[in-house]
Amino acid sequence: MQVLVIGANGQLGTAICDVFDDVHVLRADLDGENHLVDISQEEQVFRLILDELKPDLVINAAAAHSLPQCEKHPAHSFAVNASGPGFLATACKHAGARLVHISTDYVFGDGATRPYVEEDLPAPLSVYGASKLAGEHLVAAHCRDHVIIRTAALYGPAPCRAKGGLNFVDTMLRQAEEGAEVRVVDDEITTPTLTLALARQVRVLAEKAEPGVYHATCQGECSWHAFAEAIFEEAGVEANLIRVSCKQFQLPVRRPSYSVLDNVHARAQGLDEMPPWRDALRTFLVK
Ligand SMILES: NC(=O)c1ccc[n+]([C@@H]2O[C@H](COP(=O)([O-])OP(=O)(O)OC[C@H]3O[C@@H](n4cnc5c(N)ncnc54)[C@H](OP(=O)(O)O)[C@@H]3O)[C@@H](O)[C@H]2O)c1
């Protein structure tokens, strides 16, 4: 089996390549030493998948996901997050390949009081969320054999390319080390998700799941403040952690205050292997 991972240099893409270490993995990115492709360019996508690599499985972990940048450059955001996955889906259909596409909790809006299930109505609050939702629709429209995986709040050993390198855990530990006040919001609830755990789940879903939309985050939920508190507790680090509200920040882009996902579809097929978020954090900090 040949697996093509697009966004292979990214935070999640790196972990996905690692979990497919027993098969032939082909790697593609916008820049660097891997195969080069700009997924927003139809002819580049077709050449890579149909003429050059002919993979059996394509996993798309590429995205433009800096929220402020997406808001500033909506055309680029839709080109990469919507048109790109659409081109990948058409190419996969012609190649007879399955397409696994990574999406986000930010397709949902505000006002939820319980975790979102896959059937809940999306209502994105940002250009990023809207463009990712459009990408989901184009994937489903163009390639019947698709697996769309929505996830949230990623962190892991590889740096997040779109967010300048440091993940939330590293940022917290660095700020504590510098002795600074660590101010973290307590009114935005999510599920921190370790890339390595998600990558294993991506493989399970890629190999065993029915076509469709799947939620895949670690189990449970917490505020970013509670996550920071857990990081310091697990790492045994003293920190001057201050609870703040989103309202105290002039954020340029609206974000859902509650975007917890329930992995219902994976669970229904006996395929939900995601660990509790705090166990995953402990695993990460031990390394
Ligand atoms: N990070 C989060 O907290 C989070 C939360 C929910 C969902 N997600 C989703 O998870 C996925 C992976 O995110 P991540 O954090 O791993 O991202 P990341 O570290 O920023 O990596 C993004 C990857 O996409 C590639 N890329 C960007 N534009 C491209 C284009 N036009 N053509 C081809 N490749 C392109 C980049 O290539 P270069 O390295 O060459 O630039 C990079 O390898 C995305 O779909 C994102 O929407 C992320």
The ligand as a Gaussian input file, in Angstrom:
#p B3LYP/6-31G(d) Opt

LIG

0 1
 N       -3.494000      23.042000      15.039000
 C       -4.680000      22.888000      15.616000
 O       -4.865000      23.184000      16.807000
 C       -5.817000      22.316000      14.816000
 C       -7.091000      22.200000      15.421000
 C       -8.140000      21.633000      14.678000
 C       -7.922000      21.192000      13.375000
 N       -6.682000      21.353000      12.821000
 C       -6.477000      20.878000      11.451000
 O       -5.460000      19.905000      11.493000
 C       -4.734000      19.896000      10.267000
 C       -3.244000      19.908000      10.540000
 O       -2.890000      21.095000      11.251000
 P       -1.408000      21.329000      11.796000
 O       -1.519000      22.018000      13.105000
 O       -0.610000      20.067000      11.679000
 O       -0.860000      22.374000      10.697000
 P        0.618000      22.923000      10.399000
 O        1.605000      22.465000      11.400000
 O        0.481000      24.389000      10.177000
 O        0.977000      22.219000       9.003000
 C        0.300000      22.557000       7.841000
 C        0.929000      21.833000       6.675000
 O        0.177000      22.212000       5.503000
 C        1.097000      22.497000       4.464000
 N        0.463000      23.429000       3.526000
 C       -0.023000      24.679000       3.802000
 N       -0.537000      25.219000       2.683000
 C       -0.393000      24.293000       1.698000
 C       -0.720000      24.262000       0.314000
 N       -1.314000      25.307000      -0.304000
 N       -0.416000      23.142000      -0.390000
 C        0.196000      22.091000       0.208000
 N        0.530000      22.067000       1.501000
 C        0.249000      23.165000       2.234000
 C        2.320000      23.096000       5.148000
 O        3.409000      22.940000       4.256000
 P        4.785000      23.767000       4.493000
 O        5.326000      23.217000       5.765000
 O        5.599000      23.433000       3.309000
 O        4.370000      25.213000       4.601000
 C        2.397000      22.212000       6.403000
 O        3.101000      21.037000       6.122000
 C       -5.305000      21.059000       9.450000
 O       -6.281000      20.552000       8.562000
 C       -5.989000      21.939000      10.470000
 O       -7.067000      22.663000       9.888000
 C       -5.634000      21.894000      13.509000

